[in-house]
Amino acid sequence: MRILKIKNWHLAKLDKVNAQKIACQNNIPFFLAMMLDVRNIVDEKSIHELLSDEFEVSNPFEFIDMDKAVDRIQKAINSEEKICVYGDYDADGVTSTALLYLYLENCEANVIYYIPDRNSEGYGLNFSAIDKLFAEKVSLIITVDNGISAFDEVAYANSLGIETVITDHHQPPELLPNAVAIVDPHRSDCKSSFKNLAGVGVVFKLVCALEGSFADVEFILENYSDLILIGTIGDVVPLIGENRYLVKQGLKYIKNTNNLGVQEILNLAKLTEKPINSTNIAFNVVPRINASGRLSFSKKLVQLLTSENQLEVQNIATQVEDDNIKRKEIENEILLQAEELLKNEPVRAYQRVLIVEGENWHPGVIGIVAARLLEKYGKPTIVISKMDVVARGSCRSIEGFSLYEAIKTCAKYLVRFGGHPLAAGFELKCDDLNKFKNDINNFAKNFGVMPCLSLNIDCKLNSEALSLDLIEQLEPLEPFGKDNPEFTFGLYNMKICDITFVGAEKNHLRLTLSRNSHKITAMKFFTTAQDFSYEFNDEVDLAVKLSKSEFRGQESLTLIIDGIKFSGLDNKLLIDEQRVYESIKRNEQVNSKLLQEHTPSRADFSVLYKFLKANNPINIDISVLYYRLKDFKISFCKLLIMLDAMAECVLITMETSADMYSINVNPVNGKVDLESSVIMKFLRK
């Protein structure tokens, strides 16, 4: 039996007294002040910076080596040297490349661009690319969104007479490349006031510096903030400080962009007639750009974002859309294969770190597959593609467990690795794969209690207080993103009054709920009757986001359901008991008292069997099944054990899909000895 994720609901602490103080001092509504308190934005400077439309962009010459970079680039422009802007294949890298290329072209520089092939060249500068640029008589390479670790590659370029200016935003190694200039806010000797810029943000600072002391920042943003917006959102950097300002400006200008490529992408994403915010940039625009990069066609993306030929732009945009469709198909195929592997080898799902591997899985999409598996199973996940003698892996993790540190402990097996605590990648020899998997899970075992996915609720709301005004009060806090997420609100003790499935395919759920005779409606998208286990009169807690809808010129409040559970249900308890069950499945030593507590009796089996038979066949959320049996005081761990034993003894047939369990009670001839199951033998020994 495979375990699906259960999220721990976490309600933020709110100090209403302090919120009232914030409201009075800043002359803002009390509700807005509460949300600022919840987010710990309490000092006057931070509040003013967040709420004001005014922002002073920092001096680009705060960056160490910015003066050297400007001098070298100006020299190249003036002497008509051939310059290459060397980028990366993701949204940040592509927009960084396009921005600097367009700017230098406008300066009448002799400039080209280069994006390495994801599959054949990989990330960053490489020797083969340098050879090609040497053959094209390039004398200056400017890296964007890469280069900080290219020690050997820069040395090789130097040996050929090619100088390098590095602009990057990744963490630098101990030994820096021997470049003319290295502009990276994360250098230990860099005094820049804001460190969290995306690669495209660093390029923006470079352009401001090239414009000189009296640079017209507003003019630069008017021309390039659409690219800065897409790259910054795409790289998932914190949307605070200067990033927040840059994104706000991008949202301000993008509707009227003169960039034909951006216009076409907005058209493909069906955003030309809709309000554009950071969310639909993240979910509708960025994936389209990343899709081509994942399939190794990033060069045409730069062409799309730099071309002034309408027909050419339309043709490339069509290819980009095809790439996005193809990317989804490849991703879904790999996901199906990964799920089949977990079905055939369920022990993998019980490990602390979920690891799946397959032959020749497309390395460009395994990161997305890892993210989807993490969301489904609630565990740090590694997806590995085996290609001949070498394997490539992509990691996604949960806050509180650094997969980067985990793979770092396996460095002896790795050809290369890199990344961040929540997202990392590596290469290793296939022969070392089993040793790597073993060491990763040993690291996790020694780590202690593994973190779980959380559903963070900012504030409880009374359903009677819901109004369009609440959304309008929150608008000054947009744009939302990393470190400034959309607000999630809790509606507690709501009784389900009506359940309606809407849409052409009946794949969206509309719930009518009430409390104290006050009724509200809420939507849960991409939810069918088969995916929903709750019934009329169930009392539930909801985690919702507030959304503004418009119909025939009339605006209204829409509640979007982010999570639902029975009122009073302690998800943290379920998670703890699930951990016990998984320890049992891994044949680990478990405290004898716990074993005794969770060992089912014949009476427990009888209760569960009668319930399943009375509702046969049943499609149900596992937490809902647990709650339906609450009067019988059956623990969650005990429930999982019983389902496991009954499935092994073919008393039931069980499959998982999405977050649901499909259970069929099988015909039985004679007595079934549940004590003969592997798990019951383990418990009884």
Secondary structure, 3 states (H helix, E strand, C coil): CCCCCCCEEEECCCCHHHHHHHHHHHCCCHHHHHHHHHCCCCCHHHHHHHHCCCCCCCCHHHCCCHHHHHHHHHHHHHCCCEEEEECCCCHHHHHHHHHHHHHHHHCCCEEEEECCCCCCCCCCCCHHHHHHHHHCCCCEEEEECCCCCCHHHHHHHHHCCCEEEEECCCCCCCCCCCCCEEECCCCCCCCCCCCCCCHHHHHHHHHHHHHCCCCCHHHHHHHHHHHHHHHHHHCCCCCCHHHHHHHHHHHHHHHHCCCHHHHHHHHHCCCCCCCCCHHHHHHHHHHHHHHHHHCCCHHHHHHHHHCCCHHHHHHHHHHHHHHHHHHHHHHHHHHHHHHHHHHHCHHHHHCCCEEEEEECCCCCCHHHHHHHHHHHHCCCEEEEEEECCEEEEEEECCCCCCHHHHHHCCHHHEEEEEECCCEEEEEEEHHHHHHHHHHHHHHHHHHCCCCCCEEEECEECCHHHCCHHHHHHHHHHCCCECCECCCCEEEEEEEEEEEEEECCCCCEEEEEEEECCEEEEEEECCCCHHHCCCCCCCEEEEEEEEEEEEECCEEEEEEEEEEEEECCCCHHHHHHHHHHHHHHHCCCCCCHHHHHHHCCCHHHHHHHHHHHHHCCCEEEEHHHHHHHCHHHCCCHHHHHHHHHHHHHCCCEEEEEECCEEEEEECCCCCCCCHHHCHHHHHHHC
